């Protein structure tokens, strides 16, 4: 089955402390049904010093469940559901249900 949300998509957060914010998906975790979204669900973690990284408290993104995010409509940026359409040349593409626009990628 084709994925409804992919790496590089812009998504809108539906619930939680970041409700209403949007960001780019930087990593998908399909085994856990979660995604890492840039600037969303930020947590602060203690970081031990390594050769490449300084010690201290770092802020980084934590995974957010896919049920709590929705794809942003390419036309107006609001949350939309994703549908699929087979084009005349046989390729399967993702379509925004809200506006009917094709989703890039």
C-alpha positions in Angstrom: 0.0 0.0 0.0 1.3 3.5 -0.8 2.1 5.7 2.1 -0.3 8.6 2.7 2.4 10.7 4.4 6.0 10.7 3.2 9.4 12.2 4.1 9.5 15.8 2.9 5.7 16.4 3.1 4.3 19.4 5.1 1.9 18.3 7.8 -0.4 20.1 10.3 -0.6 18.9 13.9 -4.2 18.1 14.9 -3.9 17.5 18.7 -1.5 18.1 21.6 0.6 21.1 22.7 1.7 21.9 19.2 -1.9 21.9 17.8 -2.2 24.1 14.7 1.5 24.2 13.9 2.9 22.8 10.7 6.3 21.4 9.7 8.2 19.2 7.3 8.5 15.5 7.9 12.2 14.7 8.3 11.9 11.0 9.1 9.2 8.4 8.9 9.0 5.5 11.5 6.5 3.2 9.8 7.0 0.3 12.3 5.7 2.6 15.1 3.3 4.6 12.9 5.2 7.7 13.9 7.0 10.6 12.2 9.7 13.1 13.1 8.4 16.6 12.2 10.8 19.6 12.1 10.1 22.0 15.0 7.2 19.9 16.4 7.1 17.9 19.7 10.4 19.4 20.8 11.9 17.7 23.9 15.1 18.6 25.9 17.5 15.8 26.5 20.8 15.6 28.4 23.6 14.8 25.9 26.8 13.1 27.0 29.9 14.5 25.3 31.2 12.7 22.3 34.0 13.4 19.8 31.7 15.3 17.6 29.1 16.8 20.0 29.5 19.0 23.1 27.9 17.9 26.4 24.8 19.7 27.7 21.0 19.9 27.3 19.9 19.7 23.7 16.5 20.3 22.2 15.4 17.8 19.5 12.3 16.5 17.9 10.5 13.5 19.4 8.3 11.2 17.2 4.6 12.1 16.9 1.9 9.6 16.1 0.6 9.7 12.5 -3.0 9.9 13.8 -2.2 13.3 15.3 -1.0 14.9 12.1 -2.6 15.5 8.7 -1.2 16.5 5.4 -1.3 20.2 4.6 -3.3 21.1 1.5 -1.0 22.4 -1.3 -3.5 25.1 -2.1 -4.2 26.7 1.3 -2.1 24.9 3.9 -5.0 23.6 5.9 -5.3 20.0 7.0 -6.6 17.5 4.4 -7.2 13.8 4.0 -5.3 12.0 1.3 -6.8 10.0 -1.5 -5.3 8.1 -4.4 -6.0 8.4 -8.2 -4.6 6.4 -11.1 -3.7 8.7 -14.0 -4.2 8.0 -17.7 -0.6 6.8 -18.0 -1.1 4.3 -15.2 0.8 6.1 -12.4 -0.8 6.2 -9.0 -0.7 9.6 -7.4 -1.8 11.1 -4.1 -4.6 13.7 -4.2 -5.7 16.2 -1.5 -9.4 15.4 -0.7 -10.0 19.1 0.4 -9.1 20.8 -2.9 -8.5 17.9 -5.4 -5.0 19.0 -6.0 -2.2 16.6 -6.8 0.4 16.2 -4.0 4.0 16.5 -5.1 6.4 13.7 -4.4 
